[in-house]
Amino acid sequence: MTNEELIKDAFDNRTWNEIQSSDSWTIFKVMAEFVEGFAKLSRIGPCVSIFGSARTTPDNKYFKLAEDIAFELTKQGYGVITGGGPGIMEAGNMGAKKGNGKSVGLNIDLPFEQSANIFIDPDKLISFEHFFVRKVMFVKYAQGFIVLPGGFGTFDELFEAITLIQTEKIDRFPIILVGSSYWQGLMDWIKDVVLTEENNINKKDLDLIQIVDTANEAVEKINEFYSKYLLSPNF
């Protein structure tokens, strides 16, 4: 059957409400999110994704640090991609805007949060309904992940990137954790328990992650990586 025949067959004899609630219709909504994301992000050029908690307030040291990192990245010619919301995401977009760089926001529709922050370039704001589509955009169009303190969503994005690189589903890119006091305990547990006691990862997997404490260190790690490798989409 042709695509047209498959679509017609999927929706024959259904009311509009039935169509909207069907699995078949969900496929088209997901496709629409992919199409919009690919169309917009394929034109933005080299970018770095900055992650962290939506709950981080402007008086928190990591808010200022995220802003400084984004600003310094723009001075190196990178755009900045964030999740588009408040907290660390807002700080990242703020820093990119301050540096006159590209400021991208991949917002997610949630019942309790979050509205897009005002520092995103209007033509580079994309709102997603599905987390998994949004995460594809983060990975495909980012030349690096800079991860500041965050919660479960931040951990999810971090470990998905590590898994994709570890399993060679995407090319390697730098993953940088900012804030040794926040991240070192996790890394010690991974090394002592996950690796040494349980042998659940390979020792070389630890090399996929680096920890820094300053904006300059974070940007230097990005530049150091791309002094050896070409900038390109990850898959």
ABEGO torsion letter per residue (X at the ends): XBAAAAAAAAABGBBAAAAAABAAAAAAAAAAAAAAAAAAAAAAEBBBBBBEBAABBAABAAAAAAAAAAAAAAAAGBBBBBAGBBEAAAAAAAAAAAAGBBBBBBBBBBAAOBBBBAABBAAABBBBABAAAAAAAAAAABABBBBBBBBAAAAAAAAAAAAAAAAGABBBBBBBBBGAAAAAAAAAAAAAAAAAAAGABBAAAAAABBBBABAAAAAAAAAAAAAABBBBBAX
